[in-house]
C-alpha cells in the first residue's frame, strides 16, 4: 500500500479534475436512476388517464433527466480522462527523475527488456487506478445511498433488498473472483517482462544470431515466450468477463426479487400499485454502475502490483533526490587532483572483486596511462571517478573533496569522457558534435574533425542509429573530437584509439596533449607484450 501512496500523491495534484469527475459522475448516475424512475411512473400514470398537463409535466421531467445525464456523463468522461492522462504524465516524469541518477547501476539488477516492460507496461496499467479503482466506488456509493434513501420513502422492504444487492455486487461477488484472479495474474507481468527481454535481445543480437545460424532457435524461444504471455492474458481476461457476467446476473436476480416483493406488497395494500413499475425500473438502473465493480479488486491488485514493480526499480531514489541539495559543486576554473585510498569495488551479486585496495594520487596537469590486461578493472576505475558506480570501501577525493559529497552532474559537466562504447544519435555529424556545446561554430567542429583525421567527412553527413554507418575507428575518433570541443579540465579517456592505426593514433595524441597541457589526463590502455601490465 505504501507504493500506491506515491501514485495517490501524484494524483492529488489533479484534485480539481478529480472533484469535477466525482461531481459529474454522481449527477450522471442519479439522473440515470431518475430518468428510468420517472419513465416507470409515467407508464403507470398514463394507464390511469390522468389530466393532460400531468403527462406533459412528467414527460418534460424525463427529457430533462435524459439531457442532463448525457451532458454529465460527457463531462465525467472528459475530466476523468484528462486527470488520468496528466497523472500518467506526472508519473512518468517522477519515475524518470528517480531512475536517472541510478544509471548505469540499474542495469546490474535489471535487464533492459524488463526495464522497458516496467516503464511502459506498468505505467500504463496504473491508468486504471484512477479510472477503475479510486473514484468509481465514491460515485457508486453516493448514487446507491441516495437511491436507497429515496426508495425507503415508498417501501423499506424494497430498500433493504437494494441494500442486499449492493453488498452482493460490490463486495461478495468481486471478492470471490479476486481470490481466483490473484492466482492467475501473478504470472502475467512476469511473462510480459520475459517477453520484452527476449524481444530486446533478439533485436540487438540479430546480426550475431544470423552469423552463427542460431536465428531459428532464438525465434522459437521468442514464440514460446509470446504464447505463454498470450495464454496468461487470455486466462486473466476470461476471469474478468466471467466476474462481470456473474455480477450482472446477480443484479438481474435482485430486480426480479424487487418485482416479486413489490407485487406482494401491492396485494397486501402496503404499496400503491402506481409505484411498482418505478421501483422495478430503479432496481434495473441503479445496478448499471455496480456491474463494472466486479473488476474493482482485479484492477486494484493490478495497480498495486504495478506500483510495487516500479518502486522496486527506483527504491532509494527519494533519498538520492533529497541529498542533492547538500552536494558541493566541482570547480571548473582549474585542473583538479585525484586521490584514491584503499578503494575496492565489486559488482552486485558477484563474489569476485573487480578492484581491491587501490591507492592512486594524480596531481593536476599530470598525464597518466593505466596499463593492464583486459578485465583488470581499468574501465571500472573510470566509472568510480565519474560516480557512475560507488566504491564498496575506501575514499575517493577530487580536488580535495570527497566524491560522495560532490554532485554527480557537476563531475560530468567538468569532465571530458571517452568510454569504450560511445553512443551516437540518429542525425548528422553536426548534431552529434553539438552535444559538446550548443554555441559551437561549423569552423570549430571542422577543426576538431581535422585533428582526429576525419576531415574527409562533412558536418552534414548522416549518422545512423548508434552510428551503424561508421567504422569502429571512426566512432572512436568522432568521440575524441566531441571531447576536444567540450574542452574541460579533467580528461578520462578509456582506450580512445584502440581501433585506430598507429600513425593516426600518434596524431590524435599529439593534438590531445597539446590541448590538455594544464589538465589532468587519465588514459587506461591494454598491456602489450613489450609493455607489461602494472
N, C-alpha and C positions, 0 to 999 in steps of 0.2 A: 504493500500500500504506500510505502514511502516513495517508491519510484513514481507512482501515479500523482503524488502531491506536486512533483515538478511540472507535470502536464497541467494540473489544476491551476498552479500559479501562473503559468503562461496563458491559460485560458481566461483567467480573471482580468487580464489586460484588455480583453474584449468584452467587458461586463455590460456595456451599453447594448451591444448587439445581442448578447445572451438574454438580457432582460426583455428586449423587444421580441425575441423569438419566443420566450415563455408567454408573454402577454398575448401576442397574436396567436400562438398555439392554443392557448386557453379559449380565446374568443372563437377560433375556428372550431374547436371541439364542442363548446357549449352551444354555439349556433347550429352546429350539425344536429345535435340532440334536439334542440328547439325546433329545427326545421321538420324533422320526422314526427316529433310530438304534435306539432301544430297540424301536420298533414293527417295524422291519425284522428285527431279531434275533429278536423274538417270533414273527414269521411263520415264519421258518426253523426256529426251535427247536421250534415246535408241530408242524411236519411230521415231526419225528423222535420224536414221542410221548414226551416226557421225563416225569419224575415230576411229579405234580400241583402239589406245593409250588413247583417251579421256575417253572411258568407263573403261579402266584399272585404270586410274588416279582417276576417281570418285569412282569406286568400292573399291580401296585401301583406299580412304578417309573414306568411310562408315565403312570399317573394323577397321580402326584406331579409329574412334569415338566409335565403339562398345566396343573395348578392353579398351579404356580409361574410358568409362562410367562404366564398370564393376569394374575396379581397383579403381576408385574414389569413387564409391558407397560403396565398401567394406571398404575403408579407412574412409569414413564418418561414417559408422556404428561403426567401431572399435573405433575411437576417441570419438564419441559422447556417446557411451555406457560406455567406460572407464571413461570418465568425469562424467557421471551420477552416476555410482557406487561409485566413490570416493567422489562425492558431498554428496550422501546419507550417506556414512560412516562418513564424517565430520559433517553432520547434526546430526546424532545420538549421536556422541561424544559430540558435542556442547550442545545438548539438555540435555544429561545426566549430564554434568558438572553443568548446571544451576538447574537441578532437584534435584540433590543430597543434596545440602545444605537446601532445603526446606522440606525434610523429617524430622519428620513424619507429620508436619502440613498439608502437601499436602493432606493427607487422610481425613482431616477435611472438605475439599472442594470438593474432587472428590472421587467417589467410584473406587475401584481397577479395575473393569472391564472397566469403562470409560477411566481410565488412560491407560490401556493396548490397548484399541482401538485407542487412540490418538498416543501413542508411536509407534505402529506397523502400523495401517491403514493410519493415516495421513502422517506419514513419507514416506510410500510407495507411497502415492498419489503425493507427491512432486517430484517424479522422472519424472513425466510428465511435470513439469515446464520447465526443460531444453529441453527435447526431443520433446515436443509438443507446447511450448509457446515461449521460448527465441530465439533459433537460427533458427528454420524453417522459420519464417517470414523474417529474414535477407536474408537467401538463396533465398527464393522465390522472394523477391524484386529485388535482384541483377540479377537473371535469367530473370525475366519478363522485367525489364528495358533494359537489353542487347538485348533481343529478339525483343522488340518493336522498339528499335533504328535500329536494323538490318532490320526489316520488312519495316520501313519507307523509306529505300533506294529504295524499289520496289513499294510500294504503301502507301501513307499517310493515305488513307481511311481505308485500312485493319489494319494499325497500331492503328487507333482510335477505330476500332471495338475490337481489342485485349485489348486495354486500358479499354474500357467499360466493357468487360468481366472480366477483372481483378478486377474492382471496385465491380461488382456484386458478384463474387465468394469469394472475400476476405472480403468485408465489409457488403454488403447489406444482402445476404442470412445468413451468420453467425450471424449478429446482430438480425435478426428476430427470429431465433431459440434459440439464447442465452436468450432472454427475456422469452421464454417458458421454457427453461431449468432451469432458475433461480427459477421458481415456483416449479419445480419438485425436484431439488437436495437439497433444503434447509432441507429436512427431512431425506436424505439418511444417513448422518453421525450421526444424532441424533438416527436414528433407529439402526445403527451399534453399537453405544455406548451402547444403551439399551440392545441389544442382547449380547454384550460382558459382560456386567454387570450381566445379567441373567445367562449366562453360568458359569461365575466365582462363583456366589453364589450357583448355582446348584451343582457344583463340590465340593466346600468347605463344603456345608451343606448336602451332600448326605446322610451321616450316620444319621443325625438328622431327615431328611425328611423320611427316611426309618423307623426309630423307631416310629415316630409319624404318620406314614401312610399318609403322605402328598405328596408322590413322584409323584403320577399321576397328582395331581393338579398343582404341580410345572412344570411337563413336559408339560402340556397343555399351561401354561404361556410361557414357552420356545418356544414351537412350534408356538404360536401366534406371538411372537417377531420375530422368524425366517421368518415366512410367510410375515409379514409386511415389513421386510428388503428386502426380495427377490422381493416383489411386487414393492417397490420403485426402486430397481436396474433395474428391467425389464423396467419400465417407462423411467428411465434415459437412458438405452442403446437403446431403441426403438427410442427415440428422437435423439440420436446421429446418428444412422444409417439413419434415415429419413433426417436429415440435410445433411449428406454426399451424399445421393441419389439425393436430390434436387440440390445440388451443381454440381454433375456430369451431371445432366440433363441440367442445365444452360450452362455448358461448351460445351456440345454437340450442343446445340442450337446455341451458338456463332460460332462453327465450321461450321455448316450448313450456317449460315449467311455469314461467310467468303467465303464459296464456291459460294454462290449466288452472293455476291458482286463482287468476283473475276471474275466470268463468265461474269457479266455485263461489268466490266472494260475491259475485253478482247474483247468483241464485240464492245465496243466503241473505241478500239485502245489505251486505256490508260494503258494497262498492257500486256506484252508479254505472250502468252499462255503457253510458256515453264515453266513459274514460278508459274502457278496456282496450280499445284499439290504440289509444295514445300510449298506454303503459307498455303494450307489446312493441310498438314502434320505438319507444325509448330503449327497451332492452336490446333490440336489434342493433341500434345505432351506437349506444354507449360502449359496446364491446369492439367497435371497429378499431379504436386506438389500443385496445388491450391485446389484440392478436399479435402485433409485432413484438410485444413484450415477451413473447415466448423465447425470442432470441436474445433477450437482455443479458442473462447470465453468460451466454456464449460470447457476446461482444465484450462483456466486462472481463472475462478471463483472457480473451484475445488481447485486449488493451493492456491488461496487467502484465501479461507475458511479454508483449512488445516493449513496454516501458522498461521492464527488467532487463531485456536483452540490450537495449540502448544504454541503460545505466551501467551495465557490466562493462561496456566498451570504454566509457569515459569516467569510470569510477575514479574519484580523486581529482576530477577536473575542476571542481569548485575550489578545492584547496589551492590548485595551481593558479587560478584566477585571482583569488583573494590575496595571494602573496606577491602579486606583480607590483603592487603599489610600493612595497618596501625594497624593490630591487634597485641597484645602482646602475648607472649608465657607463659603458666603456668609452673613455675619451678617445676622440678621433684626431686630436691635434698633433699627436706624436706617435712614434712607434711604441709598441708595448713589449714587456718582458713576459716570459713564460716560465713558471716554476711548478714542477710536479714532484711530490714527495710521497713515496710509498703507495703509489696508485695501483690498484688491482681491479680487474673487471672480468665478469663472465656473463654470457647471455642467459636469459631466463631459461630455466629447466635444463641447463647444460652444465654438467659437473666440471668439465674442463675449463680452467681459467685462461681466457684469451690474453690478458695482461696480468703480470704478477710482480708486485713490488717495484714499480717503475719510478726511477728518480731521474729528473731531467731539468736542467736550467739553461735557458736560452736568453741571451741578452738582446736588447733592442739593436737592430741593424745587422744581426748575425744571419748567416746563410747556413742552413743545416740540412744534410741529407740523412735520413734514417734508412739504413740499408738492412735488408733481411729477406729471407725466403718467403715465398707465398704462404699466407696463413700465419705469419708470425705476429700479427696484430698491428701492423703499420696503419692500415685504414681505420681500425678501431681507435687508435690513439688520436687521430684527427677528429673522429666523431665525438670523443670526450672533450676535446678542446672547443668544438663547436656547440657543445652542450646538447647534441643530438642523442647521446646516451649519458648516463650518470655512473660515475665510479662507485664500485661496491665499497671501497675503502681508500683512504689516502686523501691528500689535498691537492687541488689544482688552483693556482693563482695566475691571473692575468693582470699585469701592471700593478701587482701588489694587492689586488682584490680577489677574494675567494670567488671562484666561478659560481658557487651556489648562490651568491648574493648579486650576481650580475644578470641583468635582464637578457634573456635568450636572444631576442631580436636585436638588442644592442650589439651583441657579438657578431651576428650575421651582417649587420649594417656596416661594420667596420672591418670586414674580412673579405679578402679575395680568395675564393674557393674554387678549385677544380677537383672534382671527385672522379673516381674510376668510371662511374656511369653518370653522364650528364644528360639532362633532358632537353630536347629541342621541340619547340611547339610548331604546329602546322602554321605555315605562313611564308615569310620571306626571310632572307638573311638579315635584312634591316630590322624587322620586328623582333627577331631573336637577339640581336645585338643591343637593341634599345632597352632590354631588361637591365642593362648596366646603368642606364640613366636616360630619362625622357628628353633631356636637353642636348643630347649628342648630335653633332652635325654629320652630314654624309662624309665630309673630308676626314673627320676624326675616325669614323668607322672604317673608311677605306685604308687609312694609315695603319690601323690595328690589323686589318686583314693582310696588309703587305708585310707587317712584322712577323706574321706566322706563316708566310709563304702561301697565302690564299688570295693573292691579288688577281688571280685569273678568274675569280668568281665576282659576280655583280651583286650589289645590295638588293636588287630586285629578283634575284634567283629564288626559285621556290624551295621551300623546305617542307618535306612531307612529315606526317605524324611520327614523332620520336626520331626524326632525322633519317628515315629509312632510305632516302636517296643519297645520303652522304656515306663515304667510306669511314672506317674506324679512325684513320689518321685525320681525316677532315673534321670529324666530330671533335677529336681532341684539340686540334688547332683552333677550331671555332670557339671552344670553351675557353682556351687560353686567351684568345682575342677579346672575349667578353670580360674576363677579369682584368685584362690590361686597361680596358675602357673604364672599369669601375675604380681601379687605382686607389685602394685604401692602404692602411699601414701594416696590416698583417696578411701575409700570403701563406695559404695552406694548399699545397699542390700535391695531389695523390697520383703519382706516376703519370704526369701530364703528357709525356711524349713516348709512352711505351709502344704506340703503334706508328711511330714516325721514324723515317730513315735518319741515319747519323748526321749527314750534312744539315738537314732541316732542323734536327734537334739542337745542333750547335748554334744555329742562327736564332732559334727561338729563345734558348737560354741566354744568349748574348743580349737580346732585347729585354728579357725579363730582369736580369741582374742590373742592367743599366737603369731600368725604371724603378727597381726596388733597392736602390743604393742604401737608403737610410731606414729601411724597414726590415722586419724580421721575416725570414722565409724558411718554411719547413717543407721539405720535399721527400716523402717516402719513395724509395726505389727498391726494386728487387735486386738481390745479390747476383753476381755473375761469377764464373769460375775464377777470374783473376781479381775479384772484389768480394771477399767473403762477407757473409752477413755478420752484423755486430749490433 
